[in-house]
Amino acid sequence: MEAEIIAVGTELLLGDILNTNAQFLSKQLAALGINVHFQCVVGDNPQRLKSVVSLALSRSDLLVFSGGLGPTDDDLTKQTAADAFGDTLRFDEAELEKIKSFFAAWNRTMPENNKKQAMIPTNGRKIPNANGTAPGMIFEKDGKYAVLLPGPPKELQPMFLDEVKPWLASLSDNILYSTSLRVTGIGESHLETKVAHLLAAENPTAALYAKTAEVVVRITAKAKTTEQAKAMCDDTAEKFSEILGDNLYARDKDSLAQVVVETLAERKMTVATAESCTGGMLSQTITAISGASDVFECGACTYANRIKHKLLGVKDETLEKYGAVSSETAAEMAQGIRDYAGADIGISVTGIAGPTGGTKEKPVGTVYVGAACADGVYVQKLVLINRTRDTVRASSVQYALDMIRRIAMGAKLNGCEKFALGEAAHFTQDKDVKDV
């Protein structure tokens, strides 16, 4: 089945509202094995909406609309869809009573124009809305379908998950099962060359999705039963694991931070952070995870050199000779915060996020990540070229999290140079520069 997502609303075209519905619907449809080949955003204009629907019907089997089901004159989606599918709208007294009850629960009187929302398909079906006043609806004609959903995500998402998804699944004889692998420490293009033969398979399929300093591998299998589809995904996931080793850090997890917190908790270890260019992003990312209080007690945002010296014990001569952005400073920051907090792991980040501040020797995107633990201090140099300030900082956080994960697991720290605790950390080999 080929699907098209049509978002209706002038506010989307103006950029006043971010179209998160399209992302949600795309993921959900993909999980059902429904290909989304087109997405469209159209304003509240009857002629343009009619034109969009006509084009969509010429190339897609399933049209999924979001928005345009409200009570005002510019809410045109259901009448346009009804016309396109040769249906009419009828007044539903039961739906009107439900809308009135919704307003009464808030001690409000229903405006007269909300009666429009009680108009539902004559031949199609309405979809109940447990979280708002606008019911959804489904139209069908000649083997093609239109699903109309309200615009607010808090209404659209539960309606799709509770009502539409099971209905769509019933249209297929096959079961789809998906699993996601999360990979770090290797870029998308390099990863693709290593697993090209797995990406070429037709069932299960595997696809790569690049994110900030990591890649998500989504594996989807189609079979007669969930058990069969899951077994197929498990087999393919194992093949990826054999190739990627500890670069594959999780399966069906939300984030690297989640894995870090869980790994530290399992091993009863703690971490403390000292940040410069990331300005607290690393500690914020860790503490956003439930259970972080068991593994994280202290984070220091040491932006100024005098604070690096006063709080972390970074030597004045280190700062004067090598600068704040250096392996030496990163090492002393990591040791300093580990000692201060009494943590198992001290992690530091210092760098040039840009867009200003770079030099020929240390261009924008130069970042040092340090980690102090029981067996020494590790420093990794990153050269994050062609990035914005935000992406330099976000990527630095990901690399710092991966260092924590690897130390906690006892895994190899790729691209790092090791120094003894208290030893002056100074890079001696160009190969330690990581261009990512």
N, C-alpha and C positions, 0 to 999 in steps of 0.2 A: 504494500500500500504506500502510495506517495502522498505526503502531506504538505500543506502550506499553512503558515501561521500569519494571521492578519490582525495586527494591533490597530485599534480604532481610537483616535483622539488627537485633536490639534495640539494639546498640551505636550504630547510626546514629540511631535515635530518641532515644537519650539524649544525642546530641551528642558522644560520645566519639571518633567518627571522622567526618571530613568526606567527604561523598558525591561524590568527584571522578569516580567511574565514570559517574554520570549525565551530567555535562558532556561527558566523552569520547564516550560512546555517542551523545548527542544530535548532536554535531558530525559524527560518522562516518555516522550514519543520514541526516542532512540532505544530506551530500555524495553519498549514493546516491540522493537524491530520495525518500526515505522520510519521510513526515510523522510526527513524534512529537507526538501530541495530548494524551497523558497521561503523567505520571510518578507513581510511588507508592513509598513506603517503608513496609514492614511488618515487624513484629517476628517473632521466632522462636516463633510460635504457630500450631498446625495449623489451627484453625478460621478464624482471621483470614486466614491465607495462602490457604486454600481459597476464602474469600469474595472476596478480591482477584482471584484467578485467574478465578473465575467471571464477575465483573464485567468484567474485561479482555477475556475471550473474547467477551463480548456486544457490544463496541464497537471492537475492534481486530483486525487481521489477523495482526500479528506481535507476540509478547510476548518481550521481551528481559529475562532475569533476571540479576542479579548477586548472588552470595553464596548461602550455604545449601547448599554442596556439600561441606562438611567431614565429618569422621568422627564427630562427636558426635551425641547423640540429638536435639539441637535443630536439626540441619541437615536441613531438611525439604523443600527445594525440588524435588529430582528426583522424590521419591515423589508429591508433590502434583501436579506437572506431568504425570507419567505417568498418574495417575488421571484428570486432566482431559482428557487426549488418548486415553483408552481403551487405554493401553499398559501393559506390565509391565516390571519390571526383572529382569535376569538377571546372574548372576555371570560375570565375564570373567577367566579365568585369566591371559591375557596382560597385562591391565591390572594385576593383582595383582603379577606379576613386575616390572613396570615400577615400581610403587610401592615394592616391596622394594629395588630397585636404587637408587632415589632416596635412601632412608634409608642404604643401605650406602655410598653415595658420601660420606656425612658421618660414616661410622663409627658409625652408630646402628642400633639394632634397631627394626624397625617395630612400633608398638603394635598390639595385636589389633584395636582399633576402626577402624583404617585400612582394613581389609578392606571396610568399607562403601563406600569410594570406588571399589571395583572393580565395583560394580553399575552396569550400563549399560542403555540401552533395548533391549527385545526387537525392536521394529519400527522404532524411530528409529535415529539414528546417534550414535556418540560422537565427540567432538572431542579430538584429542590435546593434552595440556598439556606443553609442553617446559620449563616453568619451575616446576612444582609437582606435587603428587600427585593433585589433583582433575581428572579429565577433564571437559570440557564435553559438552553433548549437544544434539541437535535432535529435537523431536517435530513430527509433521505429522498433521493430520486435517481433512478437509473444506475444504481450501484455506486453513487457518490453520496458523501455525507458532509454536513456542516454542523460543527459543535460551537455553540455560542456561550461564552463564559463572561462573567462580570469582570470589570477592570481591576478593582482593588485586590492585591495579592492575598490578603487575609480571607477573601471570599473565593477567589479563583482556585487557589491551591487545594483547600480541602474539598471543594466541589469536584475538581479533576480527580483527586486521589480516591475519594469515596464513591463517586458516581460514574465518572467518565472512563477512568482507567479500567475498571472491571468490564465495562461494556465493550471497550475496544479490544480487550484481551479475548472476549468471547467471540469476536469475529474471526479469529485465527484458530486453526487446528493445532498449532505448535505452541510450545512453551519457550519463552526466552529467559535466559539467566545471564546476568552480567556480574563481573567482578573487576575491581580496579587495583592495580599495582602502582605504588608510588616509588619513584626512582630519583636519587640525587647523586651528585658527584660526577655526572656525565651529561653532556649536552644532547639536545634532541637529534642533531644530525649524526653525531658519533654513535648514539644509541641505535639509530635507524640502521646504520650499516651492520651493526652487530646482530640485529634480530630481524633482518629483512625477510628471511625465509619464514619466520613466524607471522610477520605482517601480511604475507602473501596468501595465507590460508583463507579458505572461504567459510569454513564452519568448524571450530569457532573463528570469528573474526577478531583481529586485534588492531587497535589504533592508538597512536601517540598524541598526547595533548601537552604542549609545552606550557609551563607555568613559571613563576619566579624561582629560578635556581633549582628547578626540579621538572620532571616529566611524569605525567600520569599515563599509564598503559591501561586501556579499557578493553577487556576481553568479553565477548558476547557469544553465547552458544544457543543454537535452536535445536530443540528435540521434542519428543512426544511427552516427556515427563520432566518435572523439575529436577529429579534425581539424575536423570541422564544428562541434562544440560549442565548441571553443576559438576558432574564428573568430567565432562569434556573441558570445562573451564579450569578445573583443578589440574588436569593433565597439562594444559597449555601454560598455566601459571608456573608449574614446576619447571617447564622448559625455559621459561624466562629466568627463573631463579638460578638455574644451573649456569646460565650465561652471565648474569649480572652480579651474582654474589652479594656482598654486603652493600652494594650500591642500591639494591632493592631493599628499601627500609620498612615497607609495610604493605599490607593488603587490606583493602576496605577500611582504611582509617581516614579521618578527616584532614589530618595535617601532621607535619613533622613535629610540631610542638606537642601534639597529643602523644606521639610515640616517645618523645623525650621524657615527658612527665611520667608516663607509664613505665618506661625502662628504668628510670631513676628510682621510682617507688618500688619496683620489683627487687632491685638490688640494694634497697635501703641506703641510697646515696643522696647527697645534697649538692646543689650548685649555687654559686653566687656570681653576679655579673658586674662588670665595670665597663661603661660605655662612653664613647666620645661622639663619633660622627652619627651613631644611630640614636643618640639622645633618649635612651630609655625604651626604644622599640623592642629590644630583645627581652627585657624583663616584662614588658607589657604582654608580649606574645606568649611567654611562659605562663604568666599569671592569669591569662584569659582561659586557661585550661582548668577544669574542675579537678581538684586534687593537688594543685600546685603547692598548696601550703605545706604538704608533707615533704617536699623536696627543695623548696625555694624559700629562703628567709631574707635575703639581702640583695638589693640591686643599687648600684651607684652610678649616677649620671655625672661623669667627671669631664665636663666640656673644657674647662679652663686648665691650663698647665699648672697653675698654683694649687688647684684642687687635686690634680693627679699626684702632685708632690705631697700635699698636706694630708690627704685622706688615704692614698694608696701607697705612699712611700716611694713613688718614682723619683729617682735621683735627679737633682738639678743638672748635674753634669751629663746625664743621659739625654735630658730634654734639650740642653744647649748644644750638645755634640751631634745628636742624631735627629732631633726634632720629635714632635708629638706623634707624627705619622712615621713609625719605624718599627722594625722587629724588636728592637731593644725596649722601646716604650711599651709595646704590646705585651712583651714578656713580663716586665715589671708590674704592669697593671694587673695582669692575671694572677701573679704571685701575691700582689698586695691585697686584692679583694679576697683571695682564698684564705690568707692569713687573718684578715680582718673579720671575716664571717665564720671562720673555722669550718669551711665547707670542704667536701671531698674534691670538688672541681671549682676552680676559678676561671671564668671566661672573660675575655676582653675584646673590644672592638675599637679600633682607631683608624681613621682614614680621611680621605678628601671626597666628600659627596658631591661637590660642585654646586652650581655650574662654574663658580670661580674658585680660586685658591690653588689650582694645579700649576705645576712647573714641568720643565722638560724631564727632569729626573723623577719627579713624582706627579704624573698627570692625574687629572680628575678621574676618580674610579680606583685609585690606589688605596687599598685597605689591608690592614694587618689584623688578623684574628689570633689571639693568644689563648692558650689553655694550660692551666697549672693543675697538676694532679699528683698523686703519691709518687709516681716514678719519674717526674720531671716536668719540664715546660715545653709545649709545642707551639710553634708559630707558623701560620700559613699566610702567604702574601697573595692577595687577589688583585688583578688588574681588570676591573669591570668597565671595559671600554664601551663607548656608544650607548651609555645609559643616562637616564635622567637622575636628578637628585633623589627622587623617591625610589627609583628602582635600584640605585646603588645601595641605599640604606636597606631596602627590603631584601636584596640578595645577600648582603652582609649578614643579616639576621639568620637567613637560611643556612649559610655556611657555618655560622657559629653554633646553631642548633645541631647541625650534623656532627660537628666536632664533639659536642657533649654526648650525643648518641654513641659515637664510636668509642669514646673513652669509657663510657659506662658499660658497653658491651665487650670491651677488650678487643675491638676490631682495629684493623690497620688504619692509620691516619694518613690518607693520601695527600701528597703535595705539602707536607709539613716537615719542618726541621726540628729536631729534638735537642733540648739543652737540659743540663742538670739544674735542679733547684738552686737559685742563687747565682747561677752562671750568667755572664753577660751574653745575651742572645744577639748574634750578628750573622746574617746570612752570608754563606760563602760560595753558593752555587746558583747560577742563573736558572737552573732547572726548577728551582723552588718557586719561581714566579709563575703563577697560574693565570693564564689569559682565558677568561670565561665569558 
